[in-house]
Amino acid sequence: MKGAAIASIAVALALAWTDLARADVCPPPGEAWLRVAFAGDGFTPALRARVVEQLGAEFRGHSLALCEVSDAPATSPPLADIALSLSSDAVLSLEVRDAVTDKQVWRELSLGSVPRDTLALSITVAAEELVHASWIEAALAPSPSPSAPAGARPVPAPVLAVNSDEVQRMPQVVKAQETSRALHSWMAEAALLAAGAWSNGGQTDLGADATFAVGGRLAIGARLGFRLAPDVKSAHGSVRGRELLAGLDVTYAVVPRAAIWGGDLGIRAELIDVQFFGVAASGGEGAATEALHGAALGAILSGTLGGWLRVGGPWRIVADAAVGGPVHAVTASDSGATATGVSGVTLGLALGVGATMPN
C-alpha cells in the first residue's frame, strides 16, 4: 500500500511538472509568435521585463505570443523579429524584420523627455506601431490572383485580425488628425474692406481698409486705411476731414479658422493722422475759418468683434465691428467751440472680401 501511494504521488508530481514546463514553453505549441531582442546600455533588466510584459499583452489580444531570443525555439519561425536598442542617452532604435510581407522597417526616436515610469509604455507603443505599419501592407495589397504560385504563403489569421482592427480605426484616426489640424493649423489672410466710423466728437468717416493677419486660433493682424469725412457746419463755415490710419489687431477665434463660418474677439490699437480743412461761409470770418486748417496725430484703442463666411476655395466674406475711444483725441474748433473731431466714443464697421493662405 505504501509503495502504491508513493508511486501515485510521483506520477502526480511528474504530470504537474510537465504541465508547468509546457506552460513555460514560448511559444505554446501551434501558436503564431514574434521574437524580440534587446540591446543597448539603456535597457535594465526591470525595464526589459516591463516591455516584454506590456508588448506581450498587446499581441496576446490577437492570439500572438511574444518570446525573447533566449527563450525562443529554433524550429518554428516567428512572424516577425523585433530588435530594440536603447542607448544610455535614451535614443531608441527599432527594427522589424517581417516574414509576412518579407521586408524590414526601421525607426529611431529620442525618449529623453519621457518620464522613467512611462518609458516601458512608450517603447511598447513604438514597437507595436512599427509592426502594424509593416503588416498593414498585407491588408492594402490586392488579393492574390488564382494563378498565384502554389507555394505562396497565406497571410496568417492573427495578422488578418490585427489588420482588420487597424483598417476599422483608420477613419477615426483620419478624423482625429483633421480635427487636430483644424484646431492647431495656422493660416494667413489678406482682405479688402469698405469701412466706416463714427465719433460722438462730431466726425463721421467713410473709406476702405486693407488688412493682413496670420495665426491660428490666436492671430495678429495689421491694418492700413483711409477715411473721408463729409462737411460739418461750424460757426463761420464748414469743416471737412480726412484720415490715414495704421493699426494692429490681436484676435482669438471662437472656432477654428478653417471652419466654414465663425467669429473672433479682439483688441485693436490704431494711430490716426487726422487732417481738417475749413471752408468759410459767404461773409464769414476768414481768420476763424483759417484756424480750422491743420493736421494732428491721434490714437484709438478698441474692442472688436469679427466674423467670416467661406464662399468657395480660399475666398471669404469678412466683417468686423469695433467699439472704443481715443487715447489721444483730435478736434477742430471754430471761435473756441469744437466743430468736429475724433473724440469720445468711436464706433467702426467694415465689410469686405478676404483670401486665406493655409500654412
MOPE-V200427 format. One record per residue. PHI is phi as a letter, one per 40 degrees, with the letter a starting at -180 (none if undefined). PSI is psi in radians with two decimals (999 if undefined). Layout:
PHI:PSI + PHI:PSI
This chain:
none:-0.75 + c:-0.67 + c:-0.68 + c:-0.67 + c:-0.74 + c:-0.72 + c:-0.73 + c:-0.75 + c:-0.71 + c:-0.74 + c:-0.75 + c:-0.74 + c:-0.69 + c:-0.74 + c:-0.73 + c:-0.72 + c:-0.65 + c:-0.75 + c:-0.72 + c:-0.73 + c:-0.69 + c:-0.63 + c:-0.50 + c:-0.13 + c:2.30 + b:2.03 + c:2.86 + d:2.62 + d:2.29 + g:0.05 + c:2.40 + c:2.60 + a:2.92 + b:2.63 + b:2.37 + b:2.45 + b:2.52 + b:2.54 + a:2.85 + h:2.66 + c:-0.28 + c:-0.27 + c:1.94 + c:2.81 + d:-0.70 + c:-0.74 + c:-0.74 + c:-0.71 + c:-0.68 + c:-0.67 + c:-0.78 + c:-0.75 + c:-0.84 + c:-0.74 + c:-0.67 + c:-0.68 + c:-0.66 + c:-0.77 + c:-0.50 + c:-0.45 + c:-0.28 + b:0.45 + f:0.71 + b:2.36 + c:2.65 + b:2.16 + b:2.46 + c:2.78 + d:-0.69 + c:-0.43 + c:-0.21 + c:2.49 + c:2.83 + c:0.01 + c:-1.16 + c:2.10 + c:2.55 + c:2.79 + c:-0.50 + a:2.58 + b:2.23 + b:2.06 + b:2.10 + b:2.25 + b:2.20 + b:2.09 + c:2.97 + c:-0.41 + c:0.40 + g:0.65 + c:2.09 + c:2.23 + b:2.26 + b:2.42 + b:2.34 + b:2.10 + b:1.85 + c:2.06 + c:-0.32 + c:-0.83 + b:-0.01 + f:0.94 + a:2.96 + b:2.40 + b:2.62 + a:2.58 + a:2.60 + b:2.38 + a:2.68 + c:2.28 + b:0.39 + c:-0.52 + c:-0.02 + c:2.26 + d:2.59 + c:-0.62 + c:-0.18 + b:0.16 + c:-0.74 + c:-0.72 + c:-0.70 + c:-0.73 + c:-0.72 + c:-0.85 + c:-0.75 + c:-0.74 + c:-0.77 + c:-0.76 + c:-0.66 + c:-0.70 + c:-0.81 + c:-0.67 + c:-0.58 + c:-0.74 + c:-0.51 + c:-0.34 + c:-0.59 + c:-0.50 + c:-0.53 + c:-0.29 + c:2.63 + c:2.68 + c:2.50 + c:2.50 + c:2.79 + d:-0.40 + c:0.23 + c:2.60 + d:2.52 + c:-0.51 + c:0.07 + c:2.35 + c:2.17 + c:2.72 + c:2.20 + c:2.62 + d:-0.71 + c:-0.62 + c:-0.69 + c:-0.67 + c:-0.75 + c:-0.80 + c:-0.65 + c:-0.75 + c:-0.71 + c:-0.73 + c:-0.68 + c:-0.53 + c:-0.33 + d:-0.84 + d:-0.65 + c:-0.69 + c:-0.77 + c:-0.75 + c:-0.74 + c:-0.69 + c:-0.72 + c:-0.72 + c:-0.73 + c:-0.74 + c:-0.70 + c:-0.64 + c:-0.56 + b:0.00 + c:2.61 + b:2.59 + a:2.78 + b:2.56 + b:2.29 + b:2.49 + a:2.65 + b:2.26 + b:2.46 + c:2.38 + b:2.65 + a:2.68 + a:2.61 + b:2.41 + b:2.40 + c:0.02 + c:-0.14 + h:-0.32 + c:2.34 + b:2.25 + b:2.54 + b:2.47 + a:-2.54 + a:2.68 + b:2.58 + b:2.24 + b:2.71 + a:2.26 + b:2.63 + a:2.49 + i:-3.05 + b:-2.21 + c:-0.68 + c:2.16 + b:2.71 + b:2.45 + b:2.80 + b:2.66 + a:2.33 + b:2.43 + a:2.97 + b:2.71 + b:2.55 + b:2.36 + b:2.29 + c:2.84 + c:2.45 + b:2.27 + c:2.46 + b:-3.10 + c:-0.55 + b:0.39 + i:-2.27 + a:2.85 + b:2.33 + b:2.69 + b:2.86 + a:2.46 + b:2.49 + b:2.34 + b:2.68 + a:2.35 + a:2.91 + b:2.44 + b:2.48 + b:2.10 + b:2.70 + b:2.15 + c:2.34 + c:-0.28 + b:2.81 + d:2.48 + c:-0.26 + c:-0.09 + c:2.75 + c:-0.71 + a:2.74 + i:-2.98 + a:2.98 + a:2.79 + b:2.55 + a:-3.10 + b:2.42 + b:2.35 + b:2.26 + b:2.47 + b:2.34 + b:2.17 + c:1.81 + c:2.23 + b:2.33 + b:2.50 + b:2.08 + c:2.45 + b:2.04 + c:2.46 + c:2.78 + d:2.12 + g:0.08 + c:2.99 + c:2.00 + c:-0.62 + c:-0.73 + c:-0.69 + c:-0.67 + c:-0.55 + c:-0.30 + c:-0.15 + c:2.34 + i:3.14 + a:2.64 + a:2.76 + b:2.21 + b:2.97 + a:2.41 + b:2.41 + b:2.22 + b:2.71 + c:2.54 + b:2.68 + b:2.07 + b:2.88 + a:2.84 + a:2.75 + a:2.05 + c:2.28 + b:0.07 + h:2.32 + f:-2.38 + c:-0.03 + c:2.47 + b:2.62 + c:2.21 + b:2.60 + a:2.70 + a:2.74 + b:2.54 + b:2.43 + b:2.20 + a:-2.68 + a:2.76 + c:2.35 + c:-0.59 + b:1.93 + c:2.73 + b:2.19 + b:2.78 + b:2.29 + b:2.53 + b:1.97 + f:0.72 + g:-0.16 + b:2.37 + c:2.13 + c:-0.70 + a:3.06 + i:3.11 + b:1.72 + a:2.94 + g:-2.56 + c:2.38 + b:2.44 + b:2.43 + b:2.52 + b:2.54 + a:2.52 + a:2.33 + a:-2.78 + b:2.36 + b:2.83 + b:2.32 + b:2.64 + b:1.66 + c:2.58 + c:999
